[in-house]
């Protein structure tokens, strides 16, 4: 079953640690998204971590701190 194309937007709630939709979404300060699918929302924190690590590595390269 595919979530895409349904018009529903999905969010990851960092307060409740769950996927939420427009119908039950917490205030914006508690959510990441919107995402096109529940699966994408479930992976939000992993993506944040990966992006932060990549940015930190780029900052270190920029500052000449490569290891």
C-alpha positions as CSV (number, residue, x, y, z in Angstrom):
1,X,0.0,0.0,0.0
2,X,1.4,3.4,-1.0
3,X,0.9,6.6,0.9
4,X,2.0,8.9,-1.9
5,X,-0.6,10.5,-4.1
6,X,-3.3,10.6,-1.3
7,X,-2.8,14.2,-0.5
8,X,-2.2,13.4,3.1
9,X,0.9,14.9,4.7
10,X,2.8,13.1,7.4
11,X,4.9,14.4,10.2
12,X,7.3,13.0,12.8
13,X,6.3,14.2,16.3
14,X,9.4,14.5,18.5
15,X,7.2,14.9,21.5
16,X,5.3,11.6,21.1
17,X,7.8,9.7,19.0
18,X,5.2,8.8,16.3
19,X,4.0,9.6,12.8
20,X,1.1,12.1,12.7
21,X,-1.1,13.4,9.9
22,X,-2.8,16.7,9.2
23,X,-5.8,15.3,11.1
24,X,-3.9,14.9,14.4
25,X,-0.6,16.8,14.1
26,X,0.9,18.5,17.2
27,X,2.0,22.1,17.1
28,X,4.8,22.9,14.6
29,X,7.4,23.2,17.4
30,X,7.1,19.5,18.1
31,X,7.1,18.1,14.5
32,X,9.4,17.5,11.6
33,X,7.9,17.5,8.1
34,X,5.7,17.4,6.2
35,X,6.7,14.3,4.4
36,X,4.9,12.5,1.5
37,X,4.6,9.2,3.2
38,X,4.5,7.7,6.7
39,X,7.7,5.8,6.0
40,X,9.5,9.0,5.2
41,X,8.3,10.6,8.4
42,X,9.4,7.5,10.4
43,X,12.9,8.0,9.0
44,X,13.1,11.8,9.8
45,X,15.4,11.6,12.8
46,X,17.8,9.3,11.0
47,X,17.9,11.8,8.1
48,X,18.5,14.6,10.5
49,X,21.4,12.7,12.1
50,X,23.0,11.9,8.7
51,X,22.7,15.5,7.5
52,X,24.2,16.8,10.8
53,X,27.1,14.5,10.5
54,X,27.7,15.5,6.9
55,X,27.5,19.2,7.7
56,X,29.9,18.7,10.7
57,X,32.4,16.9,8.4
58,X,32.1,19.7,5.8
59,X,32.6,22.3,8.5
60,X,35.7,20.5,9.7
61,X,37.1,20.3,6.2
62,X,36.4,24.0,5.7
63,X,38.2,24.8,8.9
64,X,41.2,22.6,7.9
65,X,40.5,20.0,10.7
66,X,40.3,16.9,8.4
67,X,41.1,13.7,10.1
